[in-house]
Amino acid sequence: MYSIIGFHTCEDRDETDEEIRTKIPIKSEPLKQWFGEGYYFWTDSDRFAKNWGNYSKRFISKYCIGFSNQNDVFDLVGNAAHQEEFTEMLNLIIKKSSKSEEMDISAVFYFLRNEGILSQYKAIKGSGNSYHTLGCFISGRKEKLMFVDRIQLCLFDKNVDLTLESVIRYSEGYHEYVQS
């Protein structure tokens, strides 16, 4: 078993506790999503869940997402082989497509998913627009320690062990746990 902690964010539209628990997680609309249609989670920390979207009030739900094994996730954060595989696919698409200059990374993921190229996976994990704190490992060298990454998981379907651990109503400076 391979587990990832994920935080799902959605707008608080004054639903009751029972209504929100039956509604979440919400599947994203099929268009203009980073990795395509799916259930999106910020991994490991609710830091970015607190600021995502243009919501003055939001729900943040914490899940334990259980997979059979690590191979269920196309991991572009922690798996160098997956990063290399994606780079090869991207280079091939650029080489073969006359429209490659018009494609953004999101379009590449839509293509790969629609063509079944990623069908062996249940989710994609990736990082983008990271907020970095930089510091040299060794003085005078160029290598730097960089963090905190904005890591998201896109779960394609709810065909994994998806355990809701908690839900909070959140707005700047205020939070309240939703009753079970």
PALO-145963 format. One record per residue: x negated, y negated, z negated of N, C-alpha, C in turn. Coordinates in steps of 0.02 Angstrom, whole numbers, plus 50000, padded with zeros to 5 digits. Atoms other than C-alpha are relative to their C-alpha. Layout:
# residues N
    n_xx    n_yy    n_zz   ca_xx   ca_yy   ca_zz    c_xx    c_yy    c_zz
       X       Y       Z       X       Y       Z       X       Y       Z
...
This chain:
# residues 180
    n_xx    n_yy    n_zz   ca_xx   ca_yy   ca_zz    c_xx    c_yy    c_zz
   49958   50059   50000   50000   50000   50000   49956   49938   50000
   50035   50063   49995   49939   49826   50046   50051   49945   49988
   49952   50052   50019   50025   49675   49966   49971   49930   50010
   50016   50071   49994   50024   49489   50000   50052   49961   49961
   49953   50046   50034   50101   49356   49888   50016   49944   50049
   49980   50052   49953   50201   49234   49995   50052   49954   49969
   49954   50051   50024   50296   49074   49960   50039   49973   50060
   49955   50020   49946   50446   49034   50072   50034   49935   49980
   49970   50065   50015   50511   48855   50082   50061   49989   50044
   49942   50021   49960   50683   48796   50136   50032   49940   49965
   49968   50060   50027   50787   48640   50112   50053   50018   49948
   49948   49994   50051   50895   48625   49957   50059   49958   50023
   49940   50034   49977   51068   48583   50022   50055   50006   49948
   49955   49995   50058   51147   48595   49849   50040   50065   49998
   49970   49934   50005   51186   48780   49867   50000   50023   49927
   50001   49970   50066   51229   48878   49712   49941   50048   49996
   50055   49952   50008   51098   48994   49639   50015   50065   50039
   49981   49938   49966   51193   49144   49708   49995   49992   50076
   50004   50013   49928   51207   49066   49883   49928   50000   50025
   50069   50004   49976   51022   49030   49895   49966   50068   49996
   50031   49933   50006   50971   49204   49834   50021   50046   50057
   49978   49957   49945   51076   49285   49971   49976   49974   50068
   50019   50032   49937   51014   49164   50106   49926   50008   50017
   50073   49999   49988   50825   49178   50084   49973   50071   50007
   50035   50049   49959   50707   49209   50165   50039   49987   50064
   49965   50021   49939   50771   49117   50319   49953   50012   50059
   50040   49987   49940   50711   49175   50489   49996   49935   50041
   50010   50061   49961   50638   49033   50592   50036   50005   50067
   49971   50004   49933   50718   48976   50752   49948   50026   50050
   50048   49970   49954   50641   49060   50904   49954   49952   50037
   50041   50046   49962   50569   48903   50982   49956   49957   49956
   50047   50046   50032   50420   48796   50933   49978   50021   49931
   50028   49974   50062   50356   48907   50794   49928   50020   50014
   50071   49988   49994   50171   48934   50765   49985   50070   50029
   50012   49931   49979   50172   49124   50783   50061   50032   50033
   49938   49973   49972   50346   49143   50859   50053   50009   49946
   49944   49989   50045   50509   49192   50780   49980   50046   49942
   50015   49958   50057   50497   49264   50605   50013   49965   49935
   49993   50027   50068   50499   49236   50418   49931   49974   49980
   50064   50032   50014   50361   49114   50369   49988   49993   49925
   50020   50004   50070   50268   49118   50203   49931   49967   49996
   50067   50025   50019   50124   49017   50131   49972   50054   49955
   50026   49944   50039   50007   49147   50056   49962   49976   49939
   50040   50004   50061   49933   49159   49882   50016   49942   49953
   49988   50058   50042   49982   48986   49818   50060   49961   50028
   49942   50040   49977   50137   48875   49823   49980   49928   50017
   50025   50068   49987   50027   48721   49854   50031   49969   50062
   49975   50028   49938   50081   48697   50035   50076   50007   50006
   49927   49993   50001   50259   48758   50004   50033   49938   49969
   49973   50059   50034   50284   48605   49894   50003   49939   50046
   50005   50059   49957   50243   48485   50037   50024   50011   50071
   49982   49986   49931   50302   48573   50195   50070   49973   50015
   49935   50024   49978   50446   48497   50293   50014   49930   49976
   49979   50068   50019   50535   48332   50274   50057   50002   49951
   49946   49990   50048   50640   48386   50127   49985   49961   49936
   50009   50032   50065   50665   48278   49974   50011   50050   49944
   49988   49945   50047   50730   48434   49885   49992   50065   50038
   50013   49936   49967   50680   48612   49924   50006   50058   49951
   50007   49938   50038   50686   48791   49866   49934   50030   50019
   50061   49962   49987   50523   48884   49848   50010   50069   49969
   49991   49931   50024   50541   49072   49835   49934   50038   50005
   50062   49961   50003   50398   49185   49785   50017   50073   50013
   49990   49930   49981   50389   49358   49864   49935   50039   49993
   50054   49952   49991   50278   49509   49851   50019   50038   50064
   49987   49970   49935   50267   49573   50030   49955   50061   50007
   50037   49937   50000   50216   49755   50037   49999   50033   50069
   50010   49966   49937   50146   49838   50193   49973   50070   49987
   50027   49933   50008   50100   50020   50220   49924   49997   49992
   50073   50009   50005   49919   49965   50247   49981   49934   50034
   50024   50063   49972   49813   49818   50305   50008   49996   50075
   49994   50000   49927   49830   49872   50487   50069   49978   50024
   49934   50026   49981   50012   49813   50484   49998   49925   50013
   50006   50073   49995   49949   49632   50483   49944   49983   50049
   50051   50027   49955   49859   49548   50629   49971   49940   49963
   50027   50047   50048   49746   49451   50511   49945   49957   50031
   50048   50046   49969   49661   49300   50589   49964   49958   49947
   50034   50035   50054   49599   49241   50419   49944   50043   49971
   50047   49958   50036   49512   49387   50337   49973   50060   50038
   50022   49942   49962   49478   49510   50478   49962   49976   50062
   50041   50025   49945   49334   49466   50594   50015   50038   50065
   49984   49961   49940   49381   49608   50714   50063   49973   50033
   49939   50029   49972   49555   49534   50735   49986   49931   50031
   50018   50065   49972   49480   49361   50762   49966   50009   50068
   50035   49987   49937   49366   49431   50898   50049   50026   50053
   49950   49973   49954   49510   49528   50977   50044   49944   50027
   49959   50055   49978   49618   49371   50983   49961   49954   50047
   50041   50042   49957   49475   49270   51058   49993   50031   50069
   50004   49965   49935   49455   49402   51195   50065   49995   50038
   49935   50007   49967   49642   49399   51231   50010   49930   50026
   49993   50070   49980   49641   49209   51237   49957   49984   50061
   50045   50011   49943   49492   49205   51355   50027   50033   50063
   49971   49965   49943   49577   49332   51469   50060   49962   50027
   49941   50040   49979   49738   49230   51473   49977   49937   50036
   50026   50061   49968   49640   49072   51514   49972   50016   50069
   50031   49981   49936   49546   49163   51653   50053   50019   50052
   49950   49972   49953   49702   49245   51730   50058   49953   50016
   49940   50041   49993   49834   49109   51710   49985   49933   50033
   50007   50065   49968   49854   48960   51823   50029   49945   49955
   49969   50048   50045   49953   48876   51683   49966   49997   49932
   50033   49995   50065   49828   48906   51543   49986   49932   49969
   50013   50066   50028   49789   48721   51524   50062   49969   49968
   49937   50025   50028   49973   48688   51485   50019   50038   49937
   49981   49958   50057   49979   48825   51352   49965   49977   49937
   50030   50010   50066   49954   48788   51170   49995   50069   49967
   50010   49936   50034   49911   48925   51045   50067   50033   49985
   49933   49973   50012   50095   48946   51001   50025   50037   50062
   49978   49968   49938   50133   48986   51184   49963   50066   50011
   50039   49939   49994   49994   49115   51182   50030   50055   49956
   49969   49950   50044   50072   49203   51032   50068   50022   50025
   49936   49980   49970   50244   49198   51114   49989   50050   50056
   50015   49955   49944   50169   49278   51269   49979   50069   49974
   50025   49937   50026   50076   49412   51170   50055   50041   49967
   49945   49964   50032   50231   49455   51069   50052   50023   50050
   49949   49982   49949   50351   49453   51217   49977   50057   50045
   50028   49947   49958   50235   49567   51316   49987   50064   49960
   50009   49940   50041   50226   49690   51170   49927   50013   49981
   50071   49990   50012   50038   49666   51152   49985   50003   49925
   50009   49998   50073   50055   49639   50964   50052   50044   49965
   49944   49961   50027   50195   49766   50940   49981   50049   49945
   50020   49954   50053   50092   49878   50825   49997   49965   49932
   50004   50039   50062   50093   49738   50694   50069   49980   49976
   49938   50024   50031   50229   49686   50573   49996   49926   49982
   50009   50070   50019   50156   49514   50539   49934   49974   50029
   50062   50035   49982   50024   49386   50589   49982   49954   49942
   50024   50045   50053   49919   49294   50461   49947   49954   50032
   50047   50047   49970   49829   49136   50514   49993   49936   49960
   50015   50062   50035   49758   48971   50456   49990   49944   50050
   50009   50057   49956   49767   48801   50536   50003   49935   49962
   50000   50066   50032   49740   48618   50494   49982   50004   49927
   50022   49989   50070   49646   48666   50338   49979   49935   49967
   50024   50055   50041   49613   48543   50201   49936   50025   49967
   50063   49974   50023   49430   48565   50161   49967   49956   49948
   50046   50032   50046   49323   48521   50015   49932   50027   50020
   50064   49978   49974   49147   48527   50080   49944   49990   49950
   50060   50005   50042   48987   48559   49986   49948   50047   50028
   50055   49959   49974   48819   48627   50040   49987   50058   49952
   50021   49943   50040   48775   48801   49981   49930   49989   49972
   50070   50013   50019   48591   48755   49979   49982   49932   50028
   50018   50067   49980   48527   48578   49986   49955   50000   50061
   50040   50005   49940   48458   48531   50157   50021   50049   50055
   49977   49952   49950   48550   48674   50248   50069   49977   50025
   49937   50022   49971   48701   48653   50361   50061   50041   49977
   49944   49959   50022   48808   48794   50287   50036   49967   49943
   49959   50033   50051   48953   48728   50183   50054   50047   49976
   49942   49965   50029   49085   48799   50069   50061   49959   50017
   49942   50037   49978   49255   48752   50137   50063   50033   49972
   49935   49976   50024   49427   48769   50058   50044   49939   49988
   49949   49950   50008   49581   48756   50028   50035   50008   50069
   49970   49987   49935   49649   48838   50187   50076   50003   49995
   49928   49994   49993   49831   48822   50242   50013   50066   50035
   49992   49933   49972   49863   49007   50267   50074   50017   50001
   49931   49979   49993   50030   49067   50333   50004   50071   50025
   49984   49933   49976   50104   49238   50362   50067   49994   50036
   49937   49995   49964   50237   49263   50494   50019   50074   50001
   49973   49932   50002   50336   49421   50457   50052   50005   50055
   49956   49996   49941   50423   49478   50616   50071   50021   49980
   49935   49975   50023   50566   49573   50531   49994   50018   49926
   50001   49982   50071   50616   49622   50355   49992   50076   49993
   50009   49928   50001   50554   49801   50385   49939   50020   49958
   50053   49987   50048   50429   49797   50241   50030   49997   49930
   49977   50006   50069   50442   49802   50052   49997   49926   49981
   49995   50072   50012   50502   49623   50021   50034   49989   49933
   49975   50006   50068   50521   49590   49835   50001   49927   49979
   49993   50069   50024   50589   49422   49776   49981   49998   49927
   50023   50005   50070   50497   49374   49616   50030   49941   49964
   49970   50059   50032   50564   49199   49582   50021   49949   50053
   49979   50055   49957   50651   49048   49657   50003   49938   49957
   49994   50063   50036   50632   48868   49603   50031   49947   50045
   49978   50062   49966   50723   48709   49651   49944   49951   49986
   50058   50042   50008   50585   48585   49682   50010   49933   50035
   50008   50066   49970   50570   48399   49713   49941   49969   49964
   50060   50030   50029   50423   48285   49676   50008   49988   49925
   50000   50011   50072   50389   48294   49490   50053   50039   49962
   49946   49964   50033   50534   48412   49452   50004   50071   50029
   49984   49933   49976   50565   48599   49461   50044   50035   49948
   49954   49963   50042   50696   48717   49392   50006   50070   50030
   49993   49932   49975   50703   48906   49405   50072   50016   50014
   49933   49977   49981   50855   48978   49494   50014   50064   49960
   49982   49943   50040   50946   49104   49387   50011   50062   50044
   49989   49939   49962   50951   49287   49441   50071   50024   49994
